[in-house]
Amino acid sequence: MVTTKKSWVPLAGFVGCALMMTACGQRPEAAAPAGSYETMKVATSDKELTTAYSATIRGRQDIDIYPQVSGTIQELRVTEGERVRKGQTLFIIDQVPYQAALNTAIANVKAAQASLATAELTYDSNKELFAKKVVSDFTLRTAENNYLTAQANLAQAEAAEVSARNNLSYTVVKSPSDGVVGTLPYRVGALVSASIPQPLTTVSDNSAMYVYFSMTENQLLSLVRQYGTLDSALVRMPDLRLQLNDQTVYDETGRVESISGVIDRQTGAVSVRAVFPNPAGLLHSGASGNVLIPSTYEDGIIIPQEATVKQQDKILVYKVVDGKAVSTLITVADVDDGREYIVTGGLNVGDEIVAKGAGLLREGTRVK
């Protein structure tokens, strides 16, 4: 046991010395290995980027159909989704009370015409008698007033007849334009009026469809700078594509038709309207999708977004300088397809940057 204890004393002393040497910084310094990162040389190229904007689709005309008279629906002449022509009958409202009102108005016109004829005869007769000094001036003027009153009564009766005819015509509800019939919430026997909460139906003119989307203020400014003026942008902007809700791309291309001249104070965006032809009727009012706008840049510096790091509202990349990562702020175009950036400042042709994994780097990291 004594021999064993003696043999461990020198070993313990050696370990303690080694630990002391380590604590005192006497061990050899080990060089940190350089990280392996994919890099790229900055160059210029022509590039077309496609930007997607959330959009809603509306018919060229979405006309809500409300009755102009009250009554029960007697006939329903269309079905939901049916294509109709302008002037085609959609509904017929009970006509009996309005036909009776028209008959009364016609009778009143005839009575007013007879009264006018009698008043005219009396007036003419009194004029002759007055000339012969048979009747007084008072009698003549009274006859004239009766004649004028009869004329006014006839005009009122004729106006009432016109109103009655219009009311009767309103019982036949017709389509104001070509289009497609929407939902039909009211059926035969339902009591309807001009104040009903829902329209009888909606007729959508979907021969061409309006597609509405929004641009930010910066995107609008970029557009104006690119084309010179807003009017020039409307003329020269490329054709648009439409990505439908099922992620397929619509066959027909569209054009921007108008851009609002007012920026919304709450959202900071402007409303844009594009028009797409709809010959096959595939697009429906109320649908949604994405408008795809291509932007072509010539001799631009294009880098992948994974080569950048975002810090609040700033974007930086890491240049490789003397084998080390050096952070550099860059500016990019507002057009953004989610995969690449078009660099407008901060990089020059020939610069070497880290192309992948920039988010893992720190200033001065050795790169190989």
C-alpha positions in Angstrom: 0.0 0.0 0.0 2.9 2.4 0.8 4.5 1.7 -2.6 1.3 2.5 -4.4 0.9 5.8 -2.6 4.4 6.9 -3.4 4.0 6.0 -7.1 1.0 8.4 -7.4 2.6 11.5 -5.9 4.8 12.4 -8.9 1.8 11.8 -11.2 -0.4 14.2 -9.3 2.3 16.8 -9.3 2.7 16.5 -13.1 -1.1 16.9 -13.7 -1.3 19.9 -11.4 1.6 21.5 -13.3 0.0 20.8 -16.6 -3.2 22.5 -15.3 -1.3 25.5 -14.1 0.4 25.8 -17.4 -2.9 25.7 -19.2 -4.4 28.3 -16.9 -1.4 30.6 -17.4 -1.9 30.4 -21.2 1.3 28.4 -21.8 -0.3 25.8 -24.1 0.2 26.3 -27.9 -2.4 28.5 -29.7 -4.6 26.5 -32.2 -5.6 28.3 -35.4 -9.4 28.5 -35.9 -10.4 26.6 -39.1 -11.9 28.7 -42.0 -15.6 28.0 -42.8 -16.4 26.5 -46.2 -19.0 28.7 -48.0 -20.3 28.9 -51.5 -19.3 32.2 -53.1 -20.0 34.0 -56.3 -18.5 36.7 -58.5 -20.7 39.7 -59.0 -21.6 40.2 -62.7 -24.3 41.9 -64.8 -27.0 40.2 -66.8 -30.4 40.8 -68.3 -33.2 39.6 -66.1 -36.9 39.4 -66.1 -38.5 39.2 -62.6 -42.1 38.5 -62.1 -43.9 40.1 -59.2 -47.2 38.7 -57.8 -49.9 40.9 -56.4 -53.0 39.6 -54.6 -56.1 40.4 -56.7 -59.9 40.2 -56.7 -61.9 39.5 -59.8 -65.1 41.4 -60.7 -67.3 41.4 -63.8 -67.1 44.4 -66.1 -70.6 45.1 -64.7 -72.1 43.6 -61.6 -75.6 44.9 -61.6 -77.9 44.3 -58.6 -81.5 43.9 -59.7 -84.1 45.4 -57.4 -87.8 45.6 -58.1 -89.3 49.1 -58.6 -92.8 48.1 -57.5 -94.1 46.0 -54.6 -95.9 42.7 -55.1 -95.5 38.9 -55.1 -93.4 37.1 -57.6 -95.7 35.4 -60.1 -93.1 33.9 -62.5 -89.3 33.2 -62.4 -88.0 33.1 -65.9 -84.3 32.3 -65.3 -82.1 30.0 -63.4 -78.9 30.6 -61.5 -75.8 30.8 -63.7 -77.9 31.3 -66.9 -76.5 33.6 -69.5 -79.0 36.3 -70.4 -79.3 39.0 -73.0 -80.1 42.7 -72.5 -83.9 43.1 -72.2 -84.6 39.5 -71.4 -87.3 38.9 -68.8 -86.1 37.7 -65.4 -89.1 38.0 -63.1 -92.8 38.9 -63.3 -94.4 40.5 -60.3 -98.2 40.3 -59.7 -99.7 42.6 -62.4 -103.4 42.7 -61.3 -103.3 45.8 -59.0 -101.2 47.7 -61.5 -103.4 46.8 -64.5 -106.4 48.0 -62.5 -104.6 51.2 -61.7 -103.8 51.7 -65.4 -107.5 51.1 -66.3 -108.6 53.7 -63.8 -106.0 56.2 -65.1 -107.2 55.6 -68.7 -110.9 56.2 -67.6 -109.8 59.4 -65.8 -108.1 60.6 -68.9 -111.3 60.1 -70.9 -113.4 61.9 -68.3 -110.9 64.8 -68.3 -111.1 64.9 -72.1 -114.9 65.1 -72.0 -114.8 67.8 -69.3 -112.3 69.8 -71.4 -114.5 69.5 -74.5 -117.5 70.8 -72.6 -115.5 73.6 -71.0 -114.2 74.6 -74.5 -117.8 74.7 -75.9 -119.0 76.8 -73.0 -116.1 79.2 -73.4 -116.5 79.6 -77.1 -120.2 80.1 -76.7 -119.7 82.8 -74.1 -117.2 84.6 -76.3 -119.9 85.0 -79.0 -122.5 86.0 -76.5 -120.2 88.5 -74.9 -119.5 90.0 -78.3 -123.2 90.5 -78.7 -123.4 91.9 -75.2 -125.7 89.1 -74.1 -123.5 87.9 -71.1 -121.3 89.9 -68.8 -117.6 90.0 -68.6 -117.7 88.0 -65.3 -119.5 85.1 -67.1 -117.0 85.1 -69.9 -114.0 85.0 -67.5 -115.6 82.3 -65.5 -116.1 80.2 -68.6 -112.4 80.8 -69.5 -111.2 79.7 -66.1 -113.3 76.6 -66.3 -111.7 75.8 -69.6 -108.2 76.3 -68.3 -109.0 74.1 -65.3 -110.3 71.4 -67.6 -107.0 71.6 -69.5 -105.0 71.2 -66.3 -107.2 68.3 -65.1 -106.5 66.5 -68.4 -102.8 67.0 -68.1 -102.9 65.5 -64.6 -104.9 62.6 -65.7 -102.5 61.9 -68.6 -99.5 62.1 -66.2 -101.3 59.6 -63.9 -101.8 57.3 -66.9 -98.1 57.5 -67.8 -97.2 56.6 -64.1 -99.6 53.8 -64.1 -98.2 52.4 -67.4 -94.7 52.6 -66.0 -95.7 50.8 -62.8 -97.3 48.1 -64.8 -94.1 47.8 -67.0 -92.0 47.5 -63.8 -93.8 44.3 -62.9 -91.8 42.7 -65.7 -88.2 42.8 -64.4 -85.8 42.7 -67.3 -82.0 42.3 -67.6 -80.3 45.7 -68.0 -77.3 44.1 -69.8 -75.9 40.9 -71.2 -74.4 38.8 -68.5 -74.7 35.8 -66.2 -77.4 35.5 -63.5 -76.3 35.2 -59.9 -78.1 33.7 -57.0 -81.9 33.8 -56.7 -82.8 34.3 -53.1 -86.5 35.0 -53.8 -88.8 32.5 -55.4 -92.4 32.4 -56.8 -94.8 33.7 -54.1 -92.3 35.8 -52.3 -93.3 39.4 -51.4 -90.8 41.9 -52.7 -90.4 45.6 -52.9 -87.7 48.3 -53.6 -86.6 48.1 -49.9 -85.8 44.4 -49.8 -82.4 43.6 -48.1 -81.1 41.5 -50.9 -81.4 42.1 -54.6 -83.6 39.8 -56.7 -80.4 38.7 -58.4 -77.2 40.1 -59.8 -76.4 40.1 -63.5 -72.6 40.1 -64.2 -71.3 41.1 -67.5 -68.3 38.7 -67.7 -67.3 38.9 -71.3 -64.3 40.7 -69.9 -63.3 40.7 -66.3 -61.9 43.5 -64.1 -59.0 42.4 -61.9 -58.2 44.7 -59.0 -54.9 44.8 -57.0 -52.8 47.3 -55.1 -49.3 48.7 -55.4 -47.3 50.3 -52.7 -46.2 53.9 -53.0 -42.6 52.8 -53.6 -43.7 50.4 -56.4 -45.7 53.2 -58.0 -42.7 55.5 -57.9 -40.5 52.9 -59.4 -43.0 52.3 -62.2 -43.2 56.0 -63.0 -39.4 56.3 -63.0 -39.1 53.3 -65.3 -41.6 54.6 -67.9 -41.3 58.3 -67.4 -45.0 59.1 -66.6 -48.0 57.3 -65.3 -49.8 57.6 -68.7 -46.7 56.2 -70.5 -46.7 53.3 -68.0 -50.3 52.4 -68.8 -49.4 52.3 -72.5 -46.0 50.6 -72.3 -46.4 48.2 -69.4 -46.1 44.5 -70.5 -49.0 42.1 -70.7 -50.1 40.6 -67.4 -50.7 37.0 -66.4 -53.3 35.8 -63.9 -52.6 33.0 -61.4 -55.9 31.5 -60.3 -56.8 30.3 -56.9 -55.8 26.7 -57.8 -52.3 28.0 -58.7 -52.8 27.5 -62.4 -52.0 30.4 -64.8 -54.9 31.7 -66.8 -54.5 31.2 -70.6 -55.4 34.8 -71.6 -53.2 37.8 -70.9 -54.5 41.1 -69.6 -53.6 44.8 -69.6 -53.5 47.5 -66.9 -56.4 49.8 -67.7 -56.2 52.3 -64.9 -54.1 53.3 -61.8 -55.7 55.4 -59.1 -54.1 58.8 -58.7 -54.7 58.8 -54.9 -52.7 56.9 -52.3 -54.8 55.5 -49.5 -53.7 57.2 -46.3 -54.3 54.1 -44.2 -52.6 51.5 -46.4 -50.2 53.6 -48.3 -51.2 51.8 -51.5 -52.8 52.7 -54.8 -55.6 50.7 -56.5 -54.9 49.3 -59.9 -57.4 47.8 -62.4 -56.5 45.4 -65.1 -58.9 43.8 -67.7 -58.7 40.2 -68.9 -60.8 38.7 -71.7 -63.1 35.9 -70.6 -64.2 34.1 -73.8 -64.7 30.7 -72.1 -66.4 32.1 -69.0 -63.7 30.5 -66.8 -63.4 33.7 -64.6 -66.2 34.4 -62.2 -67.0 37.6 -60.4 -66.0 37.4 -56.7 -63.1 35.1 -57.3 -59.5 35.8 -56.2 -56.0 35.2 -57.6 -52.6 36.8 -58.2 -51.7 39.2 -60.9 -48.2 38.4 -62.3 -46.3 41.4 -63.6 -43.0 40.9 -65.4 -40.2 43.5 -65.1 -37.2 43.4 -67.5 -33.8 44.7 -66.3 -30.9 45.1 -68.7 -27.3 44.8 -67.5 -28.4 44.6 -63.9 -26.6 43.0 -60.9 -28.7 40.0 -59.9 -28.0 38.2 -56.6 -29.9 35.4 -54.8 -31.9 36.5 -51.8 -30.2 33.8 -49.7 -27.0 35.7 -50.2 -28.4 38.6 -48.1 -29.2 39.3 -44.5 -32.1 41.6 -43.5 -31.6 43.9 -40.5 -34.8 45.8 -40.0 -35.1 47.9 -43.1 -31.6 47.3 -44.3 -30.1 44.6 -46.5 -26.5 43.5 -46.3 -24.2 41.0 -48.0 -20.8 39.6 -47.0 -18.0 40.3 -49.4 -15.0 38.1 -49.3 -11.9 40.4 -48.8 -8.5 38.8 -48.1 -10.3 35.6 -47.1 -12.5 37.2 -44.6 -16.2 38.1 -44.5 -16.8 41.8 -44.6 -20.4 43.0 -44.3 -21.6 45.5 -46.9 -25.0 47.4 -47.0 -26.7 47.2 -50.4 -29.8 48.8 -52.0 -32.2 46.8 -54.2 -35.0 47.5 -56.6 -38.6 47.4 -55.3 -39.4 44.6 -57.7 -39.1 41.3 -55.7 -40.0 37.8 -56.9 -39.1 36.2 -53.6 -36.0 34.5 -55.0 -33.6 37.2 -56.4 -32.7 40.9 -55.8 -31.7 43.4 -58.4 -28.9 45.4 -56.7 -29.0 49.2 -57.4 -26.1 50.1 -55.1 -23.4 48.7 -52.8 -21.8 46.1 -55.1 -19.6 46.4 -58.1 -18.8 44.0 -60.9 -16.1 41.6 -59.9 -16.8 41.7 -56.1 -16.9 38.2 -54.5 -19.7 37.6 -52.1 -21.0 34.7 -50.0 -23.8 33.2 -52.0 -25.3 30.9 -49.4 -25.4 30.8 -45.6 -24.9 34.5 -45.2 -27.1 34.5 -42.1 -24.6 32.2 -40.3 -21.6 34.6 -40.8 -20.1 37.2 -38.6 -17.9 40.1 -39.3 -14.4 38.9 -40.0 -15.3 35.2 -40.3 -12.6 33.4 -42.4 -14.1 32.0 -45.6 -12.6 29.4 -47.9 
